[in-house]
Amino acid sequence: MKDALDLQVRVRTLKALLELQRWQVEVLNGRLYSSASGGIAARRLLDLKRREAQMTSLPVPKGVNDP
């Protein structure tokens, strides 16, 4: 009987965890695929493009033995 109760508790815990993960996925999908103008996804893409532009505009460092 105790094993059955332990198993019931474990199942309830796993169901709660699954529900939390579903909610997290919904929230992340909402952020990534925002249809609103200037949504989070668009801002992240612009930030990524800015960082890439900065990386390509930096001079290449010389090695220790390079003239």
Summary of the structure (lengths in Angstrom):
residues: 67
radius of gyration: 24.3
end to end distance: 79.1
largest distance: 79.1
contacts: 110
relative contact order: 0.06
helix: 73%
strand: 0%
